[in-house]
Amino acid sequence: MLPHRFATRPVGALLFLALPFPLAIFACAGETPPARSTSALRGGRTPTGGATTSLGDSALEPAAVEASKSEDWPKAEKLYRELGRRQPRNADAKRGLGVALLRQQKNDEAVPALEDSLRLADNAHTRMDLASAFGALGRYPSALPHLRKAVQMIPREPAPWTQLADALVKVEKAEGAAETLRESRKACSACAADDGWNHVTDDVARAFGTKADKQAASGDAAGARKSIDLAVGLRPDLPETHLVLGKVARAEGNKKAAATAYRKAVEGLPDAKAEPGAVARLELATLLLDDGGGAEAKKLAEQVVAARGENGAALDTLGRACDATRNTDCARQAYGKLVKLPAGDPKGKEALEHARVRMKELKSRKR
């Protein structure tokens, strides 16, 4: 199998092309895998250990292919290494060795083996293998030229576009990743249905959303708008994108657009216990309180309190929503729980002071 995209997790957990590695070796330039020899495999068994050197040349390559198909990478390494020794001009042997090393996380050794293969025969999939080895070593800049070349060689396949976009994100070139994904949509009709491509597109959109969120928080409204527009362009229906879009629109003073974005975020983030789902509900509730929507705000805050327990931000929002609907018992309970929260709860000084003032007012009113 061929590594499909970069990841910080071990190489064995990478995504791979659907085409099995032993066949994928020969996928370019009209190559076909060598015919299997029953005599070479000695009754169907792949030779191991010391039997490697005793195999004839015609038997060695089929045995190496068989080991790769079985994902017996140590055995494949031995067989391809011996094949390369006997046939130093065999590019497939070099690549087979490189992939076997890569799958065993021997990335330092995989790089020169794959580079040797490329010197003998240029192959898009070998370049992608080499890029994966560089990525596993954290050498993403070294991977980029190989991935750009692979995209040129096989523009209709999702894998090189996916790896290139992912590598660009890794070197903090999100704009380049976005442009790569836009180009891929024109050249690669299969990309939109590919799981790996879609996963990377989501990652790039989230990267822009995170950037926009930070820019909005720092007061960079223009930068936030540019970043969130790029995120929406990549993934218009991603709930996390709508969440940040709501924040940006609110910072711009467009409450109507902010409310629309927050509602879409809430719809797409049904889990009120998870941070994004909770934030979407509380952001929308706060916005509604400014526009007379106390009843809906109360419902949203109650969802977060029910899911996350006695949370400072949720209790503050609930208390204000109860005040807006003139539900004094509800407000008294929310504020009472808020002021009793442990000191480490991130409820904020303003929220705590407001809760204390309201508790005094409600207590005196009860009398």
Secondary structure, 3 states (H helix, E strand, C coil): CCECCCCCCCHHHCCECCCCHHHHCCCCCCCCCCCCCCCCCCCCCCCCHHHHCCCCHHHHHHHHHHHHHCCCHHHHHHHHHHHHHHCCCCHHHHHHHHHHHHHCCCHHHHHHHHHHHHHHCCCHHHHHHHHHHHHHCCCHHHHHHHHHHHHHHCCCCHHHHHHHHHHHHHCCCHHHHHHHHHHHHHHCCCHHHCHHHHHHHHHHHHHHHHHHHHHHHCCCHHHHHHHHHHHHHHCCCCHHHHHHHHHHHHHCCCHHHHHHHHHHHHHHCCCCCCHHHHHHHHHHHHHHHCCCCHHHHHHHHHHHHHHHCCCHHHHHHHHHHHHHCCCHHHHHHHHHHHHCCCCCCCCCHHHHHHHHHHHHHHHHHHC
